[in-house]
């Protein structure tokens, strides 16, 4: 069996996730945002033969009876009513049709009951206004599309609105920014349930990055560069390929063939975060995959991702993932057969 430069043995194949009984239910309603509803179906509802087992049981329930109008003049129908929420482990609310329209009392009551049972509640984009109406976000952090942050603050001043992130994880209530950020949040949920490597497989099938750093502030009224050579994609690829090495801003700027000052400005503009924060997140993500798929000590994993010491790995792992490397491995590691 081949090994890496730091002595971590490589698996013969991706570990097969155990069959999940986790049930995800998305709520459809008249004038539902079609793309946001489809995100939940794409991530949680497709069979996953490449993983050897389905990850979730998924269904869509209807808030109103009969055919439902969706965006782009599409009509939807489902034989599941909101009583399906009684069996859900995760409930997804796509973008709500009007931030100022109070959701029906039966939906608010169903969500409150679900939350009291321990069900995970998730909103995409303006779906946060449905969760806000339940009162379950009072005193908690939440986000939504940048167009709606001011109205969310106005209507629900007790919510701690976070305007410059792609999604917020506040325990059992999750909120995302604009529509595409719903993909980021759904992949985050897959990562929580099945680990980083499985989430990467799902992202690969979607042809999207498994994790995007930064926030939506970078998308507000910014002109798009017409020069593809100005993007930092090749520099980021180089950094990931050398993740086990010490990397500083000067190194990244040298690869990008620009000054460090220009690099910092461009990096913040494209990624919405600092190079240090981005590198730290990439090191943690790589550590997740190693802990899931390879044998070896935590010290070896720390060296393989460029943290140098196990103490540094543990510090960032707990800060970002709210668990320890050892606890993460015990939950997600499966020995290759």
N, C-alpha and C positions, 0 to 999 in steps of 0.2 A: 504494500500500500504506500503511495507516495506521500511525502510530508512537506510542509512549508519550511521556510528558513528558520522559523522559531520552534520547530519540532511538533507542530500540531498535526495529527493525522487527519487525512481527508476522508470523507465518507464515500462509499461506492455509489450511493444514490441519495436523493432527497428523502428524508424520513416521511413516512405516510401519516397524515394526521388521523387521529381517531374520528370515527363518525360523530358528528356533532348533532345534538338534539336541540340546539339553540334555535328558537323560532323568531324570525324577524317579520314584522307586519308593517307595511307602509300604508298610509291613509290617503285615499284619493277623494276628491270632492269636485263639485262643479267649478269649472274654470281653473283646474289644477295646472301647475307648471309641468309640462310634459317631460322636459329634459330632467328636471330634478326628481320626478317620480321614476324615470328610467334609470337614473344613477343607482337607486336602491335595488332595482331589479337586476341590473348588470352586475353589481358587486355581490349581492346576496342570493340572487335567484337562479344563476346559471349553474348547470352541472359542471363539475371540475374533474374530468377524467384524468387530466395531467397530474392531479394530486392523489388520485386513487380512491377518493371518497368525497361525497358532498360535504360542504362546510356548514350549510345552514338549511333549515326549512323556511321557505319564504312564501308570503302571499300578500296580496293587495286587498284591502277592504274599502268599502264605499261609505262615505259619510251620509250621502243622500241616496234614495232608491232610484232605480232606472238608469238610463244612459247619462253619462257625465261629459260635459264639454271640457276639452283641454285646449291648450294653446295650439296654434297652427290649424285650427278648425278640425281637430281630431276628436272623435267620440270614443269614450271608454265605457266598458261595462264589466262588472264582476259580481259573482254570486255570494260574496262575503260582505256582511254588514260590519258595523263597528263592534259588534259583539266578539269579533275575532280578536280584538285587543285584550280580551280576558285571558287568552292563551299565549300572549306574546311575551317573549323575553326581552326583545328590543322593539320599540315603536319608532317609526320614522315619519316626520311631518315635513313634506315638501313645502316650497314657498307658498305662503298664504295669499289668497286672492286680493286682499285689501288690508293693509296694516291697520286701518282705522275701523275695520269691521270686527266686532266682537264674535268670536267663534261660538257655535251653538253650545248650549249648556250641557247637552248630552256628551259632546266630545270632551269638554273640560272635565266633567265628572269622571268619564272613562279614563282620562289621562291621570287624574289624581289617584284614582283607585289603583291603577297600574303601578304608579310610582310607590304607593304604600306597600305593594306586594314585592317591591324590589326590581321592577321592570326598568330597563334602561330606556331613557327618552332622548330622541335625537331630532334636531331640526336642521333643515337646509335653507340657507338664505332667509327669506322673510317668514319661513315657518316658525322662527323664534317668537313671532307675535302670538301664535297659538300657545306655545309653552309659557310665555309671559302672562297670558290671561289666566292660567291656572294658579298663579301665585308661587309656583315652585321655583322660580328664578329670583324671587325676592332676596336681596342680600348676597346674591351669587354673581359670578362673572359670566358674561355671555357676549356673543358677537352676532353680527348680521352683515349684509351687504353694506358697503360704505354709503350708499344712497339712503339707507334707512336708519343709520345710527342716531341721527339727531331726533327723528320721530320716536325711536325706541326710548331714548332718554326722556323725551317729553311725556310720553304716555305712561311709562313705567319708571319713575325716578328712583325706585328702590333697587333697580338692577344696576350692577356695576358693568357698564358697557365697555367692552374692549374693542376699539375701532380698527386696530392695525394688525390683526392676526388673521390667519386662515380658518382656524377653528379653536374652540375652547372646550377643554375636558374638565368638568367640574363634578367629578364623582360619577353619579348615575344620570346626569343631565349633560348633554353634549350639544353644542351649537356651532354652525359653520357660517362662513361669510357668503360671498356670491356663489352662483350655481356651481362653477367648476370646483370651488372649495369644498363642495359636498363630496366630491371624489376623494379629496385628501382626508376628510373626516371619516368616510366609510372605510378607507384603507387603514386608518388609525384604529378603527374598531376591529378589523380583521387582525391587525397586528397584536392588539390586546388579547384577542381570543385564541389565536393560532400561532403567534410568533412572527418574527421579522421575515423569515425565509418564505413562509406561505404567503404573507402579504406581498412580498416581492414577486412571487409567481402570479398572483392576481393582477398586480400592477403591470407586469410584463404582458399579460394577455390584453389588458386595456391599452397598452402602448402609452403609458404615462409614467412619470417618475414615482417610485415607491414612497418618497417623502420630499415635500417642497419646504425649504426653509423660508423664513421671512414672513411678510404679511401683505395685506391688500393695499397698504399705503402706496406701494410701488406701482399700482395700477390706476391711480387716480390722476386723471388729466395729464398723462405723460405721453409725449410723442414717441412713436416707435421708430427705432433706428432703421434706416434703409440699408445700412451697411452690415451684412452678415458677419464681416470680419471683426466688428466691434463687440460681438457677444463674447462671453467668457467661457463658453462651453468647453473648449479644448483645455483651458486652464483648470477647470473643475475636474475634467477627466484625468488630467495629470495628477492633481492632488489626491484623488481617490486611489489611483494606481500606486501612489507613494504614501499611503495613509500610515504606514508603520514608521515613517521617518519624521524627524522634527521639521516642521514647515512654518515659515514665517511670511509676513506680508512681502518682504523683499524677494523671497523665493517665488511667490506667486506672480508678483509684478514682472520678474525676470522672464518667466515662462510666457506671460502675456505680452512681453516686449514693450512695456510702457513703464512710466515712472511709478514709484510706490504711491505718491500722492494721487495721481490719476487713477491708479488701480483701486485705491480705497473708495474714491468717489464713484467710480463705475460699478464696483462690486455692490456698494450700498444701493445704488440705483436699480441694478438688475435683480438683486437677491433680497433686498429689503432687510438685511441684517449685516453684521460685521463678518469679516473673514474668520476671526477667532471663533465666534459663535457657530458659524457654519461648519468649520473643521471639527469642533467638539461634537456637534451633532452627528457628523459623518463617522467619527471614531466610535461613538456609542452605537450607531446603527450597525457598523461592521462587527463590533463586539457582540451584539445580539445574535447575528448570524453565526458567528464562531461558537458561541455558547450553545446554540441550538444544534449545530451540525458536526462539531468536532470535539474530540476528547482533548484534555489538557488542562493545566491549572489556570486559575484566574490570573496568576502572574504572567503566564505565557500569553494569555489572551490580551492582557494589558500591553505587553511588548509588541504584539502583532498589530495593534491598532494605533501605536504611537503615543500611548499614555505614559509609558516608561515604568510606572509603578502600579501595583494593584490598588494602593490607596487612592491614587488619582482616578483610576477607573471606577472604583466604588463610589467616590464622591460625585462624579458626573452621572453615573448610572442612577444613583438614588435621586439626584436633583431632577433629572429629566424623566425617568421612568417610575420613580417612587417605589423602587424595589432594589434589592441587592443582586449582583451578578450570580451569586450562588442560588438564591431563590428563583431567579429567572431560569437558570439552567435546570433546576429540579422540576420546573413546571413544563418546559418546552423541549428539553433534550430527549431524543430518541436514538438509541443505538442503531447504526446501519446493520441490516441483516446480511 
